[in-house]
């Protein structure tokens, strides 16, 4: 039979092993990590712009990347790049709706419904089963206005406190047909809503995985 001292040492070792196993499990990605990683990428959104003598097809560029490491919470950084199409009379999305120039950066956060879950992958699969994931706009603003106007003259909208929805595009939808020429890539619908009522909807195609 083991002595009381040996038994105590064995119990201490077992407790240490259990604690280490718990730390290893805790160090893995949780639901917030999975959601933020899923939404990242280098995206394009198609445009049709009219000039004085012709119509041209183009692509709006967006980037969803990890946010600053010093942020108080885990976030993604959503960046809209200048269309640089001031020579155009106007741009549309191919379905007839006007498309503005959009420039700026937003910080997107996600709040887990099960922050202490030990089944984050299953939780993520369940969350995505609804076809979309909703984010909070933690901070940021966007300049939005006519493509022909100088970028610095565009009115800036504060999106802090607003919402962002990223949805999987239904293969049979109008948006999916609009994106057919861009090949078999991941397709998402981005909807942004600011507290002042500004609402932006963009179909996205992933060109670079992040």
ABEGO torsion letter per residue (X at the ends): XBBAAAAAAAAAAAAAAAAAAAAAAAABBBAAAAAAAAABEBBBBBBBBBBAABBBBBBBBBBBBBBBAABABBBBBBBBBBAGAAABABBBAGAGBBBBBBBEBBBBBBBBABAABABAAAAAAAAAAAGBBBBBBABEBBBBEBAABBAAABBBBBABGBBBBBBBBBAABAAAAAAAAAEBBBBBBBBBBBAAGBBBBBBBBBABBX
